[in-house]
Amino acid sequence: MNTPEFYRRRQKAIVFLGLMLFALILFFIQIWLFVMTLENMLAGRTAMAVPGAIASLALFATNLWMLRGVQRLMKIN
């Protein structure tokens, strides 16, 4: 028979996996945003640089927030 601790660990693993997959998606969006901004800069269109930087910082902040969540998740027994 499975103990409550088993179910708690299983739930933590699922939450951890979900957060990591979401972080991976955000990472790929950030890379895509960087490539699009760089292509525009090389083409001489600099209007996208500031909005691209702001969006990239927002994605970075979201990833840091999720990292703190994972760290809290792993500390709690």
C-alpha positions in Angstrom: 0.0 0.0 0.0 1.3 3.4 -0.9 1.9 6.0 1.8 0.9 9.7 1.7 4.6 10.5 1.4 4.7 8.6 -1.9 1.8 10.6 -3.3 3.3 13.8 -2.1 6.6 13.0 -3.9 4.7 12.0 -7.0 2.8 15.2 -7.1 6.0 17.2 -6.6 7.6 15.4 -9.5 4.6 16.3 -11.8 4.7 19.9 -10.7 8.5 20.0 -11.3 8.2 18.5 -14.7 5.4 21.0 -15.7 7.5 23.9 -14.5 10.6 22.7 -16.4 8.6 22.2 -19.6 7.1 25.7 -19.3 10.6 27.1 -18.7 11.8 25.4 -21.8 9.0 26.9 -23.9 9.8 30.3 -22.5 13.5 29.8 -23.3 12.7 28.9 -27.0 10.4 32.0 -27.2 13.3 34.1 -25.9 15.7 32.7 -28.4 13.2 33.2 -31.2 12.7 36.8 -30.0 16.5 37.4 -30.0 16.9 36.0 -33.5 14.1 38.2 -34.9 15.5 41.3 -33.2 19.0 40.5 -34.5 17.7 40.0 -38.0 15.9 43.3 -37.9 19.0 45.1 -36.5 21.1 43.6 -39.4 18.5 44.8 -41.9 18.8 48.3 -40.5 15.4 48.4 -38.8 16.1 49.3 -35.1 12.5 49.9 -34.0 12.2 46.4 -32.6 15.2 46.6 -30.4 13.6 48.2 -27.3 10.4 46.2 -27.3 12.4 43.0 -27.9 14.6 43.8 -24.9 11.6 44.5 -22.7 9.9 41.3 -23.7 13.2 39.4 -23.2 13.6 40.8 -19.7 10.0 39.9 -18.9 10.6 36.3 -20.0 13.8 36.2 -17.9 12.0 37.5 -14.9 9.3 34.8 -15.3 12.0 32.1 -15.5 13.6 33.4 -12.3 10.2 33.5 -10.6 9.6 29.9 -11.6 13.1 28.9 -10.4 12.3 30.3 -7.0 9.1 28.2 -7.0 11.1 25.1 -7.8 13.6 25.8 -5.1 10.7 26.3 -2.6 9.1 23.1 -3.8 12.2 21.1 -3.2 12.8 22.5 0.3 9.4 21.6 1.6 9.2 18.0 2.9 
